[in-house]
């Protein structure tokens, strides 16, 4: 869901750039400036997203370390700490015997790190997030590179963007257990509305 959301943000940002292009008066230089702006904007957003991904990983690791320490240092409250760490639907139905078994397994596990440490896998994940956001720009900008007719290129670009918005919404519906086609159409409508708002506010 997080990766799909990042693609959506990237699409909205590039649509904000293409939506301000006047095909009636635009020349090649203006189109080139728009493409550079759209790509640069999404590259910056990809770098920010990668940084947020790493911060999220540090938070997750730090939280796990604190939970494990609290379980080992306070056996009296260990079961409650384990239940709170689990998804609510699981924490509310697991019997005390299962929680106690989890507590024993955790106390037998190796000592946690003193502080959270980013791994090579985390770095690769951050690079992947950055590339995902950045590369989501290209399908929308390719028509402006391939075709000299700005009007045709803009229409084709918008069609590609609508298709990508629909696919993102469809996937959100799939993973969230919602009606996929309705979510796809809703994502197109919401994305288009956000683009219009951004353009109206000078974005």
N, C-alpha and C positions, 0 to 999 in steps of 0.2 A: 504493500500500500504506500509506503514511503517513497519507493522508487517511482511508482506511477504518479504520485503527487509532484515529484520533482520534474517529471516530463511535462506535466500540466503547467507548472509554473514557467518552464522554458517556452512552451508554446504560447502562453499568454504574453510573455515578454516580447517575443519576436513578432507576434500579431500586432502588438502595440506599435511597433516600428513600421510594419508594412501597411497598417491601417491608416497611417498619416500620409502615405504616399499619394500624390495626385497624379494619376496616370495621364491626365490630359496635358499636363505641363512638364512632367518629369523628363529629364534627359538622362543619358548614361551616367553622367557624373553624380546626379542626385541619387540614382539607383545604387551606384557603387557606394556612396556615402551611407545610404540606408543599410546596405548589406554589411558593411564594416561595423556600423553601429549595432546592428542586431547580433552579429557574431561576438563582438566585444562585450556586449551586455550579458549575453548568455555565458560567455567564458568567465566573466566576473561572478555571475550567480553560481556557476559550477564550482568555482574556487571557494565561495562562501559556504555552499552546501557541503563541500568536502570538509571544511573546517568544522562545521556543525556536526557532521558525522563522527569526526574524531572526538569532539567534546562529548557526544552522546556515548561513545564507547568508553571514555574515561569515567563518565558518570555511572554507567552500568557496572563496570569492573569495581569501582569504588564502593558502590552500593552492595555488591555481592560480598566484598571483603568485610564490610561493616556487619552485614547479616550473619556471616559465619563467625565473626568474633563474638557477637552478642549471644549466639547460640552456645558457644563454648564457655563463655564467661558467666552466663546466667542460665543455668539449666532449668531454673524454676519458670522462666518465661520463654524458654526455647520453643515450645510447641506453638505458642501464640505468634512468635516471630516468624516461624516457618509458615503458619497459616496465612499471615499477612503478606508474605512474600509470594505466595501462590496466587494464580488468578482467582478472583472472588468465588466463582462457581465451584472451583476445586477445594479451596480453603474451607468453604462452608459445609462440605459434605464428607470430607475425609475423617474417619474415626480417629480417636486419640491414639489407638494402637499404631496406625499407619504414620501418624505424625511422630510418634516416639521412634519408630523404625528409621524414619528419615533423619531424626536428630542423631541417632547412634551412628548412622552411616556418615553423616557430616563431621561428627567429632573424630571419626577414624580417618578422615581424608587428610591429605598433606596440609601443612600450615600454609595459610594464604600469604601472598606477598605483603610487604609492609605498606605499599602504596600501588595504585593502578599503573600499569605500564602498557604503552601501545606496542603492538606487535607488527611484524611484517604483514600479516594478514589484514590488520587494520589499515595499514598504509595502502595496500592494494585496493581495499574496499573504498577508501577515500578517493583514490585516482579513478576508480570505476564510476563513482558517483559524479565526479567532475565531468568525465567524458560523456556520461549518460545525458546530463543536462545540456552540455555543449553540443553534442551530436544531434540532439532532438531538434536543433535549429535548422539543420541542413535540408531536410525534406521540404520545408516551407520556403527556403531561399533558393533552392535549385532552379525553379522556373525562371527566376530573374537572371540566372547565369546562362541558361541554355537558349532563351528566346529574346530577340530584340524588341518584340512587340510588348511594351510595358503593360498594356491593358490585358492582353491574353495571359501574360505571365502572372499578373496580380490575381486574375480569376482562377487560374490553375493553382496558385499558391494558397488562396483561400479554400479551394476545394480540398487540397491536401491537408490543410490545417483542420478543417471540419472533420475529415475522415479520422485524423489522429486523435482529436478530441473525443470523437465517438468511441474509438477503440479503447482509450483510457477509461472512459465512463463504463464501457462494457466490462472491462477487466475489474473495475472497482465493484460493480454489481456481482460479478462472479465470486470474488474473494469475500465480499461482505454478505453473501447470501441474499442479495436483492434481485429484483427483476432486471436482467442484464440490458435488454433493449431500452427500457425506460431510463435506466441510469445512463446509457449511452447518449440518448437524446437530451436528457437533463444536463449532462456534462457539456454538450455543444451549446445549449442555451445559456448556461451559467458562465461558461468560458467567454462566449461572445459578449455577454452583458458586462463582464469584468473588463474586457478589452475596451468597450465603448466608454466605460467609466474612466479608465486610465487615460484614454485619449482626451476625454472632456476635461480632465483635471491637468492636462498638459504633460501626461506621461509618455 
